[in-house]
């Protein structure tokens, strides 16, 4: 089941990263295991991953989280959930829309929203909000015809958001799955 789901992840986001792509100054290519995905990580930032049977989570933060045990103020977290409808009783689209609406309702301020954007195998919606002392961009994706949800959370202290907004844009062009690992002829 997981292998089948992985194969369905052919393309999640526009602007995928490939090993041969030029890496901008100040960044390194971070491989996200176990999928082999890639994200540009700012040099000196920390990487942590944690996975379950039906979920994967990757965190890249400016602060050291002590192996994921400590909180951070500035960073990006990407979470992937499989079997959402079976687990929640909601379609992936309903789950994502409810998640985003909940974030808008509890936010101190909503800075912007983006409507549904069909990206092929996934559809994306987002909201950028202030929650307490933090400014956060929530980007959420549901699988078109797949029981999969991906949530990307980019955040920093509100008074530092401008300093990191371009970094978050750069990190937002991540590749979730290295399909060459899971196709015939690819290395595994």
C-alpha positions as CSV (number, residue, x, y, z in Angstrom):
1,X,0.0,0.0,0.0
2,X,2.7,2.5,0.9
3,X,4.7,1.6,-2.2
4,X,1.6,2.2,-4.3
5,X,1.0,5.5,-2.6
6,X,4.6,6.6,-3.2
7,X,4.4,5.8,-6.9
8,X,1.3,8.1,-7.1
9,X,3.4,11.0,-5.8
10,X,5.0,11.7,-9.3
11,X,4.7,15.4,-8.9
12,X,3.4,17.4,-6.0
13,X,4.7,20.9,-6.6
14,X,5.7,23.1,-9.5
15,X,9.4,23.9,-9.5
16,X,10.7,20.5,-8.3
17,X,14.2,20.2,-7.3
18,X,16.6,17.8,-9.0
19,X,20.1,16.9,-7.9
20,X,21.5,18.5,-11.1
21,X,19.8,21.8,-10.3
22,X,21.9,24.8,-9.3
23,X,21.9,25.2,-5.6
24,X,21.7,28.9,-4.6
25,X,24.4,30.4,-2.4
26,X,23.7,29.9,1.2
27,X,21.7,26.7,0.7
28,X,22.5,23.0,0.7
29,X,20.4,20.2,-0.9
30,X,18.7,18.2,1.9
31,X,17.4,14.7,1.1
32,X,14.2,13.9,2.9
33,X,14.1,10.2,3.8
34,X,12.5,7.7,3.4
35,X,11.1,9.1,0.2
36,X,14.3,10.6,-1.2
37,X,12.6,13.9,-1.7
38,X,14.6,17.1,-1.8
39,X,14.4,20.6,-0.2
40,X,16.8,23.5,-0.2
41,X,18.0,23.9,3.4
42,X,19.7,27.1,4.5
43,X,23.3,26.5,5.5
44,X,23.5,26.1,9.3
45,X,19.8,25.3,9.7
46,X,18.8,22.0,11.3
47,X,17.0,19.0,9.9
48,X,14.8,16.5,11.7
49,X,12.5,13.7,10.4
50,X,9.9,11.5,12.1
51,X,7.7,9.0,10.4
52,X,4.8,6.7,11.3
53,X,3.1,3.9,9.5
54,X,0.8,6.3,7.5
55,X,2.6,9.6,8.0
56,X,5.9,11.3,7.3
57,X,7.2,14.6,8.8
58,X,10.2,16.6,8.1
59,X,11.3,19.8,9.9
60,X,14.0,22.3,8.9
61,X,14.5,24.9,11.5
62,X,17.0,27.7,12.2
63,X,17.1,26.6,15.9
64,X,18.4,23.2,17.0
65,X,15.5,21.1,18.2
66,X,17.6,18.6,20.0
67,X,16.5,15.7,17.8
68,X,12.9,17.0,17.5
69,X,12.4,17.3,21.3
70,X,12.6,21.1,21.6
71,X,10.5,23.8,19.9
72,X,11.7,26.2,17.3
73,X,10.8,29.8,16.3
74,X,11.8,29.8,12.6
75,X,11.4,27.0,10.1
76,X,9.4,24.8,7.7
77,X,7.6,21.6,8.6
78,X,6.2,19.3,5.9
79,X,3.7,16.6,6.9
80,X,2.2,13.9,4.7
81,X,-0.8,11.8,5.8
82,X,-2.1,8.7,4.0
83,X,-5.4,7.0,4.6
84,X,-7.1,10.3,5.7
85,X,-10.6,9.4,4.7
86,X,-10.4,6.0,6.4
87,X,-8.9,7.6,9.5
88,X,-11.1,10.7,9.8
89,X,-14.2,9.9,7.8
90,X,-13.6,13.0,5.7
91,X,-12.4,13.2,2.1
92,X,-8.9,14.6,1.8
93,X,-10.4,17.8,0.3
94,X,-12.8,18.2,3.2
95,X,-10.0,17.5,5.7
96,X,-7.8,20.2,4.1
97,X,-10.5,22.8,3.7
98,X,-11.5,22.2,7.4
99,X,-7.9,22.5,8.5
100,X,-7.4,25.8,6.6
101,X,-10.8,27.3,7.7
102,X,-9.9,26.4,11.3
103,X,-6.6,28.2,11.0
104,X,-8.3,31.3,9.6
105,X,-10.9,31.3,12.4
106,X,-8.4,31.1,15.3
107,X,-5.8,33.5,13.8
108,X,-5.3,37.0,15.2
109,X,-5.0,38.3,11.7
110,X,-5.3,36.8,8.2
111,X,-2.8,38.3,5.8
112,X,-3.8,36.4,2.6
113,X,-5.5,33.3,1.3
114,X,-5.0,31.4,-1.9
115,X,-7.9,29.6,-3.5
116,X,-7.8,26.0,-4.9
117,X,-5.0,25.6,-7.4
118,X,-5.1,22.3,-9.3
119,X,-1.5,21.1,-9.7
120,X,-2.2,17.9,-11.5
121,X,-2.1,15.1,-8.9
122,X,-2.7,17.5,-6.0
123,X,-4.8,20.6,-5.4
124,X,-3.4,23.3,-3.1
125,X,-5.0,26.0,-0.9
126,X,-3.3,28.2,1.6
127,X,-3.6,30.9,4.3
128,X,-1.0,33.2,5.8
129,X,-1.9,34.2,9.3
130,X,-0.6,35.7,12.6
131,X,-1.0,33.4,15.5
132,X,0.1,35.0,18.8
133,X,3.7,36.1,18.2
134,X,4.2,34.2,15.0
135,X,3.4,34.7,11.3
136,X,2.7,31.4,9.6
137,X,2.0,30.3,6.0
138,X,-0.1,27.1,5.9
139,X,-0.1,25.4,2.5
140,X,-2.3,22.3,2.3
141,X,-2.7,19.8,-0.6
142,X,-5.2,17.0,-1.2
143,X,-4.6,14.2,-3.6
144,X,-6.8,14.3,-6.7
145,X,-8.3,10.9,-6.6
146,X,-5.9,9.7,-3.8
147,X,-6.4,9.5,-0.1
148,X,-3.4,11.6,0.7
149,X,-2.9,15.0,2.4
150,X,0.3,17.1,2.5
151,X,0.6,20.2,4.8
152,X,3.5,22.6,4.7
153,X,3.9,25.1,7.5
154,X,6.4,28.0,7.2
155,X,6.7,30.2,10.2
156,X,8.7,32.8,12.1
157,X,8.2,35.4,14.8
158,X,5.9,38.0,13.3
159,X,8.5,40.8,13.7
160,X,11.1,38.6,11.8
161,X,8.8,37.4,9.0
162,X,10.2,39.8,6.4
163,X,13.7,38.6,7.1
164,X,12.7,34.9,6.3
165,X,9.9,35.2,3.7
166,X,12.2,34.7,0.7
167,X,13.8,31.8,2.4
168,X,10.4,30.2,2.9
169,X,9.6,30.8,-0.8
170,X,12.8,29.0,-1.8
171,X,12.1,26.1,0.6
172,X,8.5,25.9,-0.8
173,X,9.8,24.4,-4.1
174,X,10.5,21.0,-2.5
175,X,10.3,17.6,-4.2
176,X,8.4,15.2,-2.0
177,X,9.4,12.0,-3.7
178,X,12.4,10.9,-5.7
179,X,10.5,8.9,-8.3
180,X,13.7,7.4,-9.7
181,X,14.1,5.4,-6.5
182,X,10.7,3.7,-7.1
183,X,10.6,3.2,-10.8
184,X,12.2,0.4,-12.8
185,X,15.9,1.1,-13.4
186,X,16.1,3.6,-10.6
187,X,18.4,3.1,-7.7
188,X,16.8,2.2,-4.4
